[in-house]
Amino acid sequence: MMFFVHLLFEEKCEMPQQSVMNEIMEKHLGKTECFSYYKSSAGFIPENYIAHFKDADVNTGEYAAGKRE
């Protein structure tokens, strides 16, 4: 599972440093991996996040590590 966050501001702001973003993601999602970081976007995968679906609960980190199909 990947999380995309799009922030809307009236004025343009600087992209936070990767370390700052990672600290905030880990505060809310546990251990994460930053798989991309650019001047206008960043992508993070939580390593042990449980997604709750109607039919099952899924550890998204297992999908990211290729342990599940």
PyMOL commands that set and color helices and strands:
alter all, ss='L'
color gray80, all
select helices_A, chain A and resi 18-29+60-64
alter helices_A, ss='H'
color red, helices_A
select strands_A, chain A and resi 32-37+42-46+50-52+57-59
alter strands_A, ss='S'
color yellow, strands_A
deselect
rebuild
show_as cartoon
